Amino acid sequence: MMTGSEIRRKFLDFFVQKGHREVHSSSLVPANDPTLLFTNAGMNQFKDVFLGLEKRDYRRATTSQKCVRAGGKHNDLENVGFTNRHHTFFEMLGNFSFGDYFKKDAIAYAWELITSPEWFGIDPNKLYVTIFNGEGGVPRDAEAYDLWVAQGVPKERIFELGAGDTGPCGPCSEIHYDMGVAASDQGHADCAFACDCGRFVEIWNLVFMQFDRDASGRLNPLPKPSIDTGMGLERTAAVLQGVISNYDTDLFTPLIKRAAELTGTSLTKELNKEAHTKSAASLRVIADHSRAATFLISDGVLPANDGRGYVLRKIIRRAITHGRLLGQTEPFLYEMVFAVRDLMRDAYPELNETTERVSKAVQVEETRFAHTMDVGLEKLETLLKSSAEKLAGEDAFKLYDTFGMPLDFMQDAARDQGIAFDRAGFDHAMEEQKTRARASWKGAAKQTANPAYQQLPKSLFEGYRQTRSDGCEVLAIIHDGHGVQELKAGESGEVILDHTPFYAESGGQVGDRGWFYSDDHNTVVADVTGCYSPIQGVRAHQVVMKGASSKTPPSFAQSAKEGWGTLRVGDRVDAVVDMDRRAATMRNHTATHLLHAGLREVLGKHVKQAGSLVAPDHLRFDFSHFTAVQDEELQDIEDLINKELLRNVKVATLTDVPIDEAINTYHAMALFGEKYGDKVRVVKIGDFSTELCGGTHTAATGEIGLIKILKEGSVSSGVRRVEAITGLGSLAHFRKDYELEGVVSAFVVPTLAQKPRKNGAPSAGEISAHAETVSPAEALRGELDKKDSEIKRLTRELDQVRMKSASSSTANISDKVKEVKGVKVLAHRVDNLERAQLRTLVDQLRDKIGSGVVVLGSASNGNVALIVGVTKDLTGRVQAGKVIGPVAQKVGGKGGGRPDLAEAGGKDASALDAALDGAYSVVEEILN
């Protein structure tokens, strides 16, 4: 019996022997694809290749791709653990052809791999295949039918089904395996393919990619017909290991065993029960969700309240809740991370580096959820006590969605209380949530590249060595999204050159700006406002043709003539980068690498980049960390990286390094969200920092000048952000600080001289010594603290005076008390009182009148505060909340509260007197 790891390896080896390049799994966070929440198929990392946006140096590939399906349209989380084949995380084995082989070879490879005794050796008599039946203007796939027959598949085992989704697609063929009668969820003994009872399992899908289906459903031909296949490793392991459930394969049993140990569950007892028993299902949930959480956090996702982080948080909390159902109330899921690592690190060696960070992130979430769950349980108990006959599905779903309360747990709790559970209402709320989730992650449809770009050769990038390239040929011009032959004066567009020094925006670094000169090397014909890559290897220069308002670059101001001509395809220009802007950007990019290394050195190796911006005027760096970085830590980081600047270490760049060598030999850090090829560029700064990077950098650290960290803060749960400046930016910052220091010193030192002293005024020497030993910041902080204390003292005294004045104004309040239907009502205005003071005053007045209603209003700075107090004996007849509503409306506000006390605010102080006068009639209406 083959193990899951052996099946994975055998699949990859088979296709390597067939001339395929083995490509490592891409991140679960899709690179540059806004249409996807998570990587959910093997073809995701090749999507740009299929669409013609990217070119690679191989035309055949094979992968074992880590995938997650738990959000958006794939939001079927509740099924995981309760069926044989639902998972959040799974591995997709695949082989791909990019315009190389097509249907004939794809079908032949698939049949050989799964049926040959040398490979998987599956009995052909247990296999069924499907072909595309023809729909949407695409004919039946007769070619695939004939090819399957040629492989020896009986005609009666070939069936016809429908086609695919948006994006790259085409007719497909599926291979299904007959698991036998025991696999039928409905106990079917005589059902036939394609019964959906669970007996017939799809193990491989071959997609013959010919089209790009857009959002309207229109099919557009792809540049070259290609192949995309996907075989679920977990399902295939179940077939080859002779078990019905994926959870009974060796891909899960070690995790289930560990989950049982951590939750104190008897493994033998539980696994001998039926598959759908709750305890066994809970162990499956924990095993599955621990895989998803481990890989998602390893790839940079952290628990949050929206987007990917929200899905991760739901996965983690669902696993924790199922641990609680098994009796484990202490944190345990973080320990499962190590079990996942031990099981899967051979295939995914990156887990060795990330496990400690992942485990800590899970533990933090477990601790946070413990409090949330306690609150959820209290709310469930309250709902059950207040529900006479049925627990409303909408209320139950709120507990499920907000607090992670499992559906079956709430159903059991309701049944124990003899209360019906509104399952229909719950399902309706769930469907509404799925609709919202889909709407919140629509993204932007990724289309095939503009034909004008697709047919172009790669632009030769010369910007690592120079900032000026002469004689660059204009290969293409794009204007308003269409290819044109020329751009006239004042027009804007995108220009493609055959070679260029302009860096295209990538890896967080902004694109270069600069100018195009005509072939006379003297006339500025266009301003270049940016540069990006619409397709891999092609650089689009965003230009504005010269006009009367254009500026010539300072260095050429005297000699350059104003360009009023037209730029045409085939013309040659000199491409000149704004060197000052490039140099500032280079300083900031190299500083970003030093900052990354410094953060890891001071805070710990769990720190990993989570995003960055490298601009000429500043740098921004996001990283994984679970607490705020203390001022002392920031200072240590700043000191550490600036010492590297003083050492003036050489910044070395190594080009065309194999990706495996870069990571395993040079120990280069791969950055979050970036997509790397087989050959990479390594930027090495002594022994301090080594990263994969395609950006531009200084030649040595000393060129940076000085790095100044400006601020640090939170971006989201578990992600922090540092902003910094370098070079001339640091100089400008220090000049401002110096100017401020002068102002502070002028303020603080005279204050010291004016202080009374027992033995006379301080001498000039004492003042000077004080100024030298106490920093201006410390001195100013001390002075501000004193001023703050003085302001607080004066505020308290003013409040006391106001309160005393308000109390005295009510000394003869009996004149304002009116009797309404036998109830005493007092409406009174007391301006400039805080809400707390109003509460105190309303209590005093209620005591004073003994029984009745008190309405107070206060105006301050144009705003209105209202409060209504009702004595306890009258709350059955008059409620404060009902009184305050109509009164607040007259001053443009609203409010509410308890029957005996209610508060409101408003914005129309001019209407306060009229509102208070109307309070008597409001009470009268209530009494009526």
N, C-alpha and C positions, 0 to 999 in steps of 0.2 A: 504493500500500500504506500503510495507516494504521500509525503507530507505536503502541507500547503507551501512551504518554502521551496520544496523540490518541484512542485507544479509551476510555480512562478519562474524558477530558473530554467526549467525545461522549455517552457513557452518561449522565453527570450532566446535561448540557445538555438531553438529550431529556426527562428527567423534570422538570427545572425548568420546561420549556415546558408540561408537563402539570400544573402547579400544585403541585409538590413543593418542600419546603424542602431545600436542600443543607446537609447536616450534616457537619462535619469528623469524620474518623475518631477513635474513642475510643482510649484507651490499651490496650496489649496486656495490661496488668494490670487485670482486670475490677474495676469499682468496685462495692463492696458486694454481690458475688455469690460466696459461699463455695463454690458448686458447680463453679466453673471454675478450672482451673489458669491458662489463658491465654484471652484473647479469641480465639475460633475461628470466629466467624461475624458477619455484619453485624448480625444482630438482637440481639446481646448487649447493646449499649448501650441498646436499646429494650425490654429484657425487662420492666422494671417498668411500662412503659407498656402493654404487652400484658396484664400481669397485673392492671392496675387500681391499682397501687401509686403510680403517678406520672402527673401530668397535664402536658401541654405545650401551648403556644399554637399548635401546628400539628397537622394530622391526616394529612399526607402528607410523607414524607421520602425522600431519596435520599442514598446515601453510597458512598464507596470506603473500605472498612474494612480496615486492616492486621490480619492474623490469623497465629497460630502454632498448628500442630498437631504437637506433638513429645513429649507426655507423657500420662500417664493412659491412657485407652482409645485415644488416637490415637498410641500409642508405636510407630510403624513407621519409626524413624530409619534403620534399615539399608537401607531401600529407596531413600532419597533419593540421587540421583546415578546410580542404576543403572536407573531407569525414566524414561519420557518425561514423567511428570506428577506424581511425588511431590515435595513440597516441605515444608520446615519453616515457612518464612514465605511467605505469599501474600496477594494482595489480593482482597477479595470485593466486587464491585459489587452494589448492591441498591437496590430500591425498596420502600417500606413504606406501608401504610395502617392507621391506628389507628381502626377503626370507621367509615371513610369509604367508599371503593369496595371492591368484593369481586371475585369470580371473573371476572365479565364484563369489567370494565375491565382487570384484571391480565392476562388472556389476550390481550386486544386490544392492550394496550401492548407486551407481549412480542413478539407476532408482527410488529407494525409496526416495532419497533426493529431486529429481527434480519433482516427480509426486505426492508424498504423500501430502494430505491436511494439515498434521501436520507440514510439512516443507515448500517447495517452491510451491507445488500445481500447477505445470504447466500442462496444458491440453495435455495429451499424443497424441491427434489427431493433434497437431501442431509440433510434434517432429519427426525427422528422425535420424537414426543411420547408421554408416558405419562400415565395417570390412575390414581387409587387404585382398587384392585380390590375393596375391601370386606372388612373383617375386624375382629375385636375388638368386634363390636356396632355398627360404623359401616358403613353401606351403601355399595355401589359408587358412585363419583362420576359419575353419569350426566349431571349438569349440566355438568361440565367437558368431558365427551365431546362433548356437543352444541355447546358453545361453540367447541371446537377445529374441529369440522366446519364451523361457521359462518364461521370464519376461512379456510376453504378447504383445511384439512389433509385429505388423503385418509384414508378410514377405515382402509385397510390400513396406514397409518403411525401409528396410534394404538394403544398397547399398555397393558396393565394391570399395575401393580406394587403393592407393599406400602406401609406408612405409617411414621410417625416414632418419635421417642424420648421420654424424659421431658421435662417442662416444657411450655411453650406449643407446640402442634402442631396438626395437622389433615391432611386429605387433601392430597396434593401432585401437581403435574404437572411432569415433567422434559422438557427439550428436549435432544435428543442430535444430534450431527453425525457423519456418515459420513466418516471421514478417508481412506477408500480402502484398497485391499488392502495397500499399502506400510506401513500403520500396524499391521498385524496382527503381534502378537508371535509367532504360530505359523504365519505364512505362509498363512493361510486366503484362498483366492481366491473361494470361493463361499459364505461364511458369511452369515447373515442377522441382523438385529437380533433379540434383544439378545445376540449372542455377546459373551463377555467377553475376546476375544483382543486387545483394544486398539484395534480398528478404529472402534468406535462410542464417542464421547466425550460425556459429559454436560457441557453448557456452561451450563445455566441450570436452577434449581430454583425453582418457584413453590409456596409453601406457603400453603394457605388455612386460616388459623389460626382454629379454632373451639373448641379444647379446651385444658385444662391437664392433662396426663397425670401423675399422682402416682407415687410409687415403687412402689405396689402395682399399677400399670397401669390404675387407674380413670380414666376421662375425665370431667373436670368442665368445664362450659361456661365459656368466657371471657366477660368483661363484654360485649364487642362483637366480632363476627367481623372479622378483620383480615387483612392481606396481609404476608407476609415472603418476599422473593425473594433469591436469591444466584446471581450469575454470576461464575465464576472469571476474573479478568483474564488470567492467564497462559494458560489454555486458549483463551479467546476470541482472544487475540493470535495463538496458533498457527494457529487456523482462518483468521483474516483475513489473516495474513501468509503463508499457504500452506506452512507447515512442519509436520512431524509431531510434533516434540518441542518442549515449552515452552522448553527450554534453547537452542533455535535462534532464539528470538524476540529482538527488540532489548531486552527486559527483562533478558536474561541475557548476551548476547554481549559487551557491553562489560566485564562483570565477569569472564567467562571469559578474555577477552583480557588483563585486568590480572593475573588469577591466573597465567596462563601466563608473563607478564613477571616476576612476583615469584618464581616457582619455577624459572625457567630452562627452561621447557618449550616445545618448538617447536609453536606453535599450528597451523600449516598441516598439519604431519605428523600431529598428534594428531586433529584434527577430521575428517580424511579417513578415519580408521579407523571401524570399526563402533561403534555407540553404546555398546555394552557393554564396550569395551576399557577396561582399568583406568586408564590415564593420562587418557583423556577423562572417565571417570567421576570421577576425583579432582578434575579441574578443575571439574566440575559441583558436586561436594560443596562445594568451597571457595566457589564463587560463591553457591550457595544459603545455606550456613551463615553467610557474611559478612553477608548481608541479615538473617537472623534475629538474629544477635548484635548488629548495629548497632541495630536497632529495639528489641530487648529491653532493652539497656543504656540506650538513650536514654529509655525509659519507666520507668527506675528499678530494673530487675532487675540483680543482680550475681551473679557466680559464687559458689556456695556448695555445701555438702554435703547440702542437703535442699531439698525444695519446688521452687519455680520456679528458684532459683539452681542447683540440681543439674542440671536439664534444660539450662539455659544452659551450664553447665560442660561437659556431655557434647557439646553442639553445637560449642562452641569447640574442644574437644580432638579431636573427630573431624576437624574441618577441618585442624587443625595436623598430625594424623597423616597425612592424605592429602597434605599438603604435603611431609612427610618421604618418603612413597612416591614423590614426584616428585623427590626429591633435595635438598629445601630443609630444612636443619637449623637455620637461623637464624630468629629471629622475622620473620614476614612478614604475618601475618593482620591486624595492627593497621593496616597500610597499605591493606588492602582496605576499611576503614571509610570512607576518603576517596573511594574509587571508588563506594561505595554512595551516599554523600552527593551526589556530582556527578550521579549518574544519577536520583536520586529527590527532590531537594530542592524542585523546583517543586511537586510534589504534597504534600510533607511538609516545609514550611519550618522546622519545629522542629529538623531535622537540622543546620542552619547553626549553631545555638547549642550543640548537644550533642556534635558530632563530636570535638572535642579530648578531652573527658572520656571518651567511648566508646573512642576509640583508646588512651588511656592504660590503661583498664581491661583491654582485650584484651591489650595488651603485658605488663601485670603477670601475666595468666593464662598467656601464652605462656612467660614466664620461669619461672614456677612449674612449668608442665607439662614443661618441658625436663628438669628433674631427675626428675620422676615417670616420664617416658617412659624415661629411662636405667635406672631401677630396674626398670621393666616388662620391658625388653628382657633384662636380666640374669635375671629370673625366668623368662622364656620360654625362654631358653637352658638354664637349670637343668632346667625341666620336660622339654624335648626330650631332654636327656641321660639323664634318669632314666626316660623312657618307653620301654619295650622295643618295643612294637608299636603303641601307639595313644596319642595325646594326648587325655586325658580332657576331655570337653566341659565338665564343671563347672569344671575348672581353667582351661580356656581362657576361659570366661565371666567368671571372676574377673578375669583380665587385661583383658578387654574392658570390664568394668564399673568397675574400680578405676583402671586405667591408660590407658584409652582405646585399647587395642590393637585395630585393625580385624580383623574376622573373616577377610577374604580374605588379610590379611598373615600371620595365624597359620596359615591353611591352606597358603599357599605355603611358609612356613618348615618346617612338618611334612613336606610333600611333598619338599622339598629334602633332608631328613634321612632320607627313606625310611620315614616313620612315618605311619600312618593318622590321620585326624582324626575325632573322635567328634562328627559334626554333630548327631546325634539328641540326645546329652547336652547339647550347647550350646543347641539349640533349647528343650529342656526347662527348662534354667536360665533362659533368656531369658523364657519364659512365666511362670515363677515370679516373676521380677523384675517383669514387667508386672502380675501380680496384686497384688504388694506395693505397686506404685506406685498402682494404682487404690484399694487399701485406704487408703493414706496420704493420699489426696485425695478422700475421699468428700464432705467438706463437709456442709452442711445443705441439704436440699431447700428451694428457695425457693417458697413457696406464694402463692396469690392472697391479697389483703388480706382481713381480716375484713370481712364484709358491712357490719357496723356502721360501719366506717371508710370503705368504698368510696362510700357514698352521701352522705357529709358534704361540705359546702362547705369551702373552705380556711379555716383559722383566721387571722384578721388578727393579725399580729405587731406589737406596739407597743413592744417592748423596746429598740429603738434610742433611743427618745426618753424613755421613762419606765420606772419599776420598779413602778408600781401602776396597775391598770386596774379601775375600778369598774363595777358592773352587767354583769358578764360572764355570758352565758346558758350554762347547762349543756346542750350539744347531745346528748351521749351519755355513758353510763357503761359501762365494761367491768369485769366481775368474773369471775375464773377463766376468762378467755378468751371469755366470752359477754356479749352486750349485756344490761344489766339496767335497770330503771327507777329504782333507788335504791341507796344505800349507807347502812348503819346504823352507829351508833357503834362504833368499834373495828375496823371492816372496812377492808380495803385494796382498791384498784382503780385504774382509769385513767379520767380525766375529760377530756372534750373541751369546750373553750369556744369561743364564736364569736369572741372577741378576747382577747388575753393579752399580758402583758409577759414571760412566761417564755421564756427561750432554750432551744431544744431541742438536745440533744447533737449536735454536728456539727463536722466539720473539725478534730477533735482537742480542741475545747473541750467541757468537761463541761456538762451541762444545769443550769439554775438550780434552786434550792430556795427554799422560802418557805412561804406560808400562804394559805388561802382564808378570807375573812371572810364572814359572812352579810350580808344586805341591810340590816341595821341598822348596818353599818360598824364594829361593835364586837366581835362575837362570833366567835372563831376556831372554824371548823367542821372544818377539816382541815389537816394538815401536808402540804406538797408536798415529796416526797423526791427528785424528779427529773422530767425532762421530755425526751421524745424524739419523733421523727416516724415513726409506723408507715406512713404514706403521705405522699407529697410534699405539703407545704402544710398538713397536719393535725398538730396538736401534742397529744400525749397527756401529761397531767399525772399522774404516779404519786403517789397520795395515800393517807394513812392518816387515817381519820375520827377525830376527837378522842375520847380516852378518858381515864381517870383518870391515866394515866402520861404524857400528852402535855404538852408545854411550850408556853407562850405566848411569842411573840417578845419579846425584852427591851424593845424600844421601846414595846410596848403592854402591858407586864406589869401596870401599875396599872389601866388602864382596861378591858382586855379581859375578857370573861366566859368561863368555861369552856363550850365547845360540846358539847352532848350530843345534838344533834338528828340528823335524817336528811337526806341530800342527795339530791334527786330531779332527774330530767331536767326541764328547764324552769325550775328555780330560777335565781336570779341571785346571784352571789357577787362579792366584791372580791378580785382576784388580786394578791397582794403578794409581790414577790421579796425574798429576804434580801439587803439592799443591801450589807452588809459583805462577804458571800461573793461577790456579783457584782463589787464593786469590786476585790477581790483577784484575781479571775479576769481581769478586764479588764486590770489591770496586767501580769499574766503573759502575756496574749495579745499585747498591744502589744510587750512585751519579746521575745516569740518572733520577731516580724517584725524587730526591731532586731538580734537575735542572728543571724538568717539572713543579713541584709545584712552584718553584721560578719564572719561566717565567710567569706563570699564575698570581702570586701575583703582580708582578711589571708591566707587560704589559697588563694584563686583562684576564678575563675568556674566551675570544674568542680563546685563545691559545689552540691548540689541537695537539697532536703528529701526525706527518705525516711520521714517519719512524725513525729507529735508528740502530746503530751498537754499540755493547758492546764487546770490545776486551780487552785483558790484558794490552795493551800499551796505549790505548786511548778510548774515547767514542765520538760518533757522534749522534746528536739529531736534527731531522728535525721537524719543527712545523709551524702551520698556523699563519701568521702575515703579515700585508700588507705594512709595511715600514721597513727600516733598523733599527736595534736596536742601539741606541746611546751609546757612550762609558760610559756615566754616568749611563745609565740603566743597562749595563752589569756589571758595578762595584756594583750597588745596588743589582743585582741578586747574584753576587759572594759573597758579604758581607752577604746577607740573608742566603744563603745555608751553608756557612761556620760557621755561628753562630749555625746552627743546629748540625754541627759536634762537636763544642765545648760543646754543651749541652749533647753530648753522649747519644742521645735518643735511646731507644730500638727499634729494627726493628722486629715487630711482624708479624708472618705468620699464617693465618687462612686457614685451608684446608677443602675441600669438602663443601664449602658454596654454597647453591643454587644461581644460577645466579641472579634471581630477588632480593633475599635478599642482595646480594653483592652490587647491583647497587642502590636499593631503601633504604636499611637500613644503609649500611656502606658508601654509596655514592662513591663507588669505580669507578675510571675512566677506561673505556674499551678502549683499544688502537687500533689505526687505522690499518686496514688490518689483524687483528688477528681473529681467529675463536675460539669461546669458546664453551664448552659443557654445560650441565645442572648444573654440579657442578664445581666450580672454586676455585682457590687459591687466597687469598687476602693478599697483602703485605701492612702493615700499619706502618707508621713512625710517631708516636705520633699523634698530631692533624695537622701535616704539610702536609702529603701525604698519600693517600690511592689509590692503583691501583690493578687491576687484573693482576697477573703475575705468571708465572711458572718458573721464573729464580732463580738463586742462589744469595743470598745476605749476607751481613755482619750481625753479631748479634746486633750491635749497630753502630750508625753513627760515633762515635769516631774512629772506626777502619779504616775509609776511609783516615784519616790523614788530607788532605787538598785538596780542589777542585780548580783547576786553569783553567779558561776559556781562551783558546788560541786564538780563532777567531770566527767571526760571518759573515755570508754572505748569498747571495741569491742562492736558488736552482732552483726555477721557480717562475712564477708569484704567489704571495701570500704565498710562502713557503720559510722559512728561515732555516739556519743551524748553529748550534753551535757545536764547537769541544772543548773538555776539557780533562784534565788529572787529576789523583789523586795519592795519596800515593807516592811511590818512584819516579814515573814520575814527580810529582810536585817538589820533592826534586831536581831531576836532572835539571829541568827547572830553579829553583831558583838559583842553583849553576852557571848555564850558565849566568843568569842575573847578578849575583854578579860579575862574572868574567868580563862581559861586562861593568858593572858599574866602575870597577877598571880602565879599559882602558879609558873610557869616562872621569873619574875624572882626570886621568893623562894628558888627552888632554885639558880639559877645564880649570882647575885651573891654570896651567902655562900661558895659554893665558890671563887670568885675570891679572896675575902678570906682564905680559909684556905690558899692556895697558898704554899709556901715561896719565898723570894726572896733573891737574893744580898745585896742591899742593904737587907734588912729587909722587913717587911710592907708591902703597897701602902697608900697613903694613902686617906682617904675620898674625896678628889677624883679619884684615879685610878680607884677603883671606880665612881664616878658617871660619869666620862667613858667608861669601858668599857661601862657599861650603855646609854649614849646612842648610841654608835657601832656597837654590835653588837646586832642585833635579837634578841628573846627566842628566836625560832625558830632563828636561827643559833647562839646560845649553847647552846640545848638540844641541837641537833644535834651540836655539838662535844662536849658532855658525854656524850651517849649513845654517840658513836663511841668515846670513851675507855673507857666502861664496857663496851662490846661487846668491845673489845680485851682488857680485863682478864678478862672472862668466858671468852674464847677461850683466853687464857693459862692460866687456872685449869683449864679443861676439859682442855687438853692434859696438864697436870701430873697431873690426876686419872686420865686414861686411862693415862698412863705407870705410875702407882702400881697401878692395877687390873691392867695387863698384867704388871707385875713380880710382883704377888701371884699371878696365875694361873700364871705360869711357875714360880714357886717351889713352887706346890702340886703341880706335876707332876715335881718333882725326884726323888721316889721312886715314880714312876708304875708301875714294873715290877710292883708288888704287884697292880695292877688289870688288868694284861694277862693275858688268858686265851687259851689255845690251843683253837681250835674246828676240828676236822677238819684239823689241821695248819696252820691259819691263825691268826696272832696278831690278837686283837680287843681294843680298848681302848674302854670307854665311861666318860666322865668329865663331871662337872658343874663349870662355872666361871661363876658368876653375874655380872651387871652388865657384860658385855662386848658391845661393838658387833659387827656382822657382820664388819667388816674385821679386827677383832682376833681373832675366831674363826678367820678364814681363816689369819691369820698363825700362830696357835697350832696349828691342825691340820697345817700344813706342818711346823712344828717337831717335832711328835709323830710324824708319818710318818717324818721323817728319823731320829728317835730309835729307833723300833722296827725300822727298816730295811725290813721287809716285813710288811704287815698292813692292818687296817681300824681307823680311828679315828672314834669317834662322840662329838661334844661337844654339850652342852646348856647354855644360859644362860637364867636367868630375870631379868627386870627389869620392875618396875612391873606385875606380873601377866601379862606377855606372855613367850612362850617363843621362843627362837631355837635352831635345830638345824643342825648341819653334819656331813656324813660325808665322810671322805677315804679313798680306797683307793690303795695304792701301785701304780705302773704295771704291775708284774709280775703283779698279781692281777686286773686288770680283765677278763680273759677268763673268770674264774670268779665274781667278785663285782663287781656294779656298784653304785656309790654310790646311784644313783636308786632301785634296788630295795630297798636297805637303809632309806633315809630314809622311804619311804612308810609302812610299818607303824609305825615309831617315831613319826612325826608324828601319825598317827591317834590315838594314845593321849593326846596333849595337845590334841586338837581342832583339828588343822591338816593341812596337806598341803604337798608341795613336789616338787622334782625337780632335775635337772641332768645333768652329764656322767657318764660311767662312773667317772671318778676323783674327782669332787667334786660334791656335791649339797647343797642348802640347803632349809630349811623353816621355817615359823613355826607357832605355836600359841597358844591362849588359856588353857590350863589349867596354870598353873605348879605346882599341887599334885600333878599326875600326872607331873611330869618325872622324878623319881627312879625310879618304876616303869617309865617308858618306856625310860630308859637301861639299867636292869637287864634289860629284855627284848630289848635290841639283840643280845645274844649268841645268843639262840635264833633271831632273825631271820636272822642270818648262817648259822647252822647249817642252817636250812631251805633257804636259797639254795644252799648247798654240796651238799645232798642232791639 
